[in-house]
Amino acid sequence: MSHEDGVIATNDDASNCKRYAVEKGYWKDDYIKYFVRMMPERKAPEISRGYYARVVAMKLLLNQFLEATGRNCQIVNLGAGFDTLFWQLHADKMFPTQGFFEVDLKPVVSRKCMAIKSRRQLHDAFPEGGLVIENDEANSSLYHLIAADIANINQLEEKLIKAGLNLSIPTVFMAECVLIYLDPKESEDIIGWIAKRFHTAMFINYQPVNLSDRFGHVMLENLQSRQCALLGAKGNPTVQSQRESFLTAGWEGAEAKDMMEVYKKLPKEDNANVEKLEFLDEVNLLHDLLKHYCISWAFKDPKKLGLVEIGF
């Protein structure tokens, strides 16, 4: 198995974990079942709570961006995998008016195209005949599913612009456990490219941090055994270095928090409901898990739309 195959396999792992958590009631997602057909095997409660924090935190930041821009914006989901955000936003009438772009490696995009093509429930988000699936990519007036290696920035920009991405429109980039699989220089190039090329932008990034301790070593060894090295682990190893990487790349402002801190800032009622779903025998396991992941976000806001106020 190659490194690319190992990275692709993480999409299946994450999608299985998300479907399990959704079925248990951690959050609502009516569409994940169309991409993960079989009910996954039982997951530990701390894993499901970790995914709950991850999904809810990313969505909270995104919703603030959509509100600040009046939805007159674009979304670019890098390494989107089987993410269902497009369909959720469409159902919630929170869809960005200027377009939604998903990018991933060709084998993943091909499988996602197949799922979209075979499920009427996924087609309902498009007007009759409004979605074209060909050459293992999908395009409509507002939704674009693109096969590309995000580390190849020239190819990435070319394909996004060809699909209709507008560099002058407010754009939010999302990367959920994606940059960690790239060489640090490749990650630097991506966030630098966005800072340089896009007029008004935000980047929301979720990935592991603090991997130099025993917990981190076990995580690294587990992934290495599956031919999926975290190439970016040494690039920005701490929460603070995640923030600094954006500022160094030319972003106007940036913030970063470990997921333990974020979890405490999520809606208290939601957290209380989640904590009733499954008994957590070892709370310390959850705390250890959350402290080894972080969410960071950066912005460029020359028009003063209020992106500086986005946060928890």
N, C-alpha and C positions, 0 to 999 in steps of 0.2 A: 504494500500500500504506500502511495506517495504522500507527501505532505499535503498536497491539494486534496487528495481523497480523504485524508484525516480531517481536514477542515470542513469538507462537505458533510462528513458524517456527524459533525457537531450540530448541523442544522437539524438532523433527525432527532438527536438526543434532546435538544432544546424544545423542539416541537412536541415530542412525546411528554416531556415534563410539563409543558404548558397545557396540553390537553388534559393530562391527569388533574392538574390543579383546577382547571376550569370545571371539570366534571365534579370535583369535590366542592365547588362553590367559592373558590378564592376570588374570582372576578368573573365577569360576564363576557363571553365571546361566543357568538352564535356561528362562527365560521371556521374555527380551528378544526372541527370534526371533518370538514371536507378536504383537509390536507393531511390529517392523521387519521386513517381509516379505522385501525384497530385500537381498542382501548389499551393503553399502556399498562405495564405491570406497576404495582404499588410503589410510590415514592415516599421517602422519609418526610415527615412533616416540615422539618427545617428547610428542605429543598423547595417545597411548595411555597412556604412563606417567603423564601428568598426570591423566587420568581414573581410572587405577588408584589413585593417591594420594587422589583426591577420594572415590571410592566406598568404599574401605577405611577411610579416616579417619572418614567419616560413620557407617559401620557400627560401628566400634570404640566411638565415643562412645555410640551408641544402645544397644549391647549392655551397656555398663556401667550405663546407666540402667535397662534391663530387669532386670538382676541386682540392682541396689540396691532396686528396688521389688518384687522377686519376681514380675515381670510383671503385678502387680495395678495396671495403669495403662492409659492411652490414648495412642495416637500420632495426631498431626495433621500431615499432610504438605502444606504450603502450596505451591501451584504444582507439584503432583506430576508433571504431564506423563505420560509413559509409564513412570514408575518401576515396578519390579517387586518392591519391598520386601515388600509384603503377601504375595506368593506365596513369596518366599524364607523369610520368617519362619515361615510356615505349614509349609513343608517341613522346616525345621530345628527345629520344635517350640519356637520361641522367641516365639510369638505373644502379644501383650498380651491379657490376659483381659477387659479392659473395652472394647475397641473400637479400630478402625483407621479413620481418616477421611482421605480424600484430597480436595483442593480444587484446582480449576483453572478456567480460562475455559471457557465453554460449548462452543465448537468442539472444544477438546481433549478434554473430558469425553465429548462425543458420539462421537468417534472411538474413545476407550478403551472405552466401552460396547459399541460395535460389535465391537471385537476380542474382548472378554470373551464376548460373546454367541455369537460364531462359532467359538470354540475350546474343545473339550471339555477340553483340558489345563488351561485356566484355571478351568473349572467344577468341577474335581475338588476344589478347596479349599473348596467349599460343600456342605452336606448337600443331598440330593435336594429340589429345589423351594425351596431356602433363599435363593436370590438373585432379587430382583425388579428388572428393568430397565424403567423407564418414564420418559417425559418427559426423556430424555437424562440420566438419573442412575441409579445402581445402589445397592441397599441389601440387606443381609442382617442377621442378628442381630449380627454383629460388624464387617462391612465396609461402608463408606459412601463412595461416590464422588459428590461434590457439585459442581455448577456454581455458581460465585460469583466475583465480583471481590474479591480479598482486601483491596483498598484501601477497599472499602465495609464498614467494620467492623460496622455495625448489621446489614446483610444477612448478613455472614459469621457473626456470633454467632447470629442467628436461625436460620439454616439448620443450623448445627452442633448447636445445642440440640434443634431439631426432629428431627434424625437420631439423637439420643441422647447427645450429649456431656454429661458430668457435670463441672461446674466444681470440684467438691470432691475429685475423684479425681486422683492424680498423673498429669500429662500432659506429654508431650514434643512440642514443636513442631519441625518440620524445614523448612528452606528452603534449597534447593540452587540457587544462581545465580538467585534470585527477587527479593529485595529491591532488588537493584541496578537493576532496571527500573522501580522506583517512585520517585516524588518523595521526597526525604529526609523531608519532613514525614509522608508516608504511612507510611514505614517506622517512624518514631518512634512514630506512633500505634498501629501494630500491636504493637510490643514493649511499649509502655506499657499497652495494653489487656490483654495477657496477664499482665503483672506485677500489674495491679490486680485482675483478675477471677478468676485461678486461684490456688488455695490452695497447692498444691505443683506446681512446674513446672520444666521445662528447655527451653531453646531452643538448637538447633544450627543455625548459619548458615554457609553457604559462599558466598563471592563475591569478585570482583576488588578489589584495592587497589593503591596506589602507581602510579596511572595518570598521574602528571604528567611522566614521563620519555618518551623516544622510543618505547619498547616500548608504553607505555600509550597514547600518541597514535595509534599505528598501530592498536591494538585498537579505540579509540574511533571512528576514521575508518572502519574496516572495517564496524563495526556500524551507524554512521550512514548509510553508503551503502546499507544494506539496510533503512532506515527503522526501526532498532531502537536508539534512543538509550539510553545508560546514564544514566538520569535521576538515579540515586542516586550517581553517581561522586564528586560533590563533597560529599555529605552526611557520610560517614565515610571519608575518603580513605586513612587509614593503619591498620595493624594495631592500634595503641594506641587510635585513635579508635573502632574497632569495639568494643573492650572497654568503653570509657568510655560509649558510647551505651547499653549495657545498665544500667550502674550509675546513670546519670542518669535512666533510665526507672523506677527503683525495684526492680531485681533485687537479690537479696541478695549475689550474687557473680558474677564473669564472668572469662573468660580468652580470649585470642586468640593465634594463632600463624600466621606465613606458612607456606605449604605446603612450602617448602624445609626448614624446621625440622621440620615434621610428617613429611615423607618420611623423614628420618633416624631418626625414632622408630618407624616402622612395623616389624613383625617382620622381622628381618634375613634370615631364610631366605626369606621371601616376596619381599623386594626382590631377593635374589640370583637367585631363579628368574625373576623378571620381567625382570631385566637381561640374561638369556641369550636372551630370546625374539627380540629384534631388535637389530641393531647400531645404536648411536647415534653418528653421525659427529660431531655437535657437542654435546658435553655441556653447553656453556654455554647452548645454546638451552633445554634442559630447566631449568637453574637460573634463567634469566630468566623462564621461564613460571611456575615454582613460586613465585617471589618476588612475582609479581603476582596471587596469589590467597591468600586466608587462610580459616581456619576459626575461628569464634568460638563460644563456648557460655556460657550463663548459667543460673543456677538460683535457685529459691526452695525452701527446705527447712526449714520450721518444725518438722517432725516428726523432723528429724535422721536421715534415711534414709542419709546418706552421699554425697549429691550433690556435696558440696564436694571429694570425693576423685576425682571423674571427670576424666579427662584422659589425656595421653600420657606 
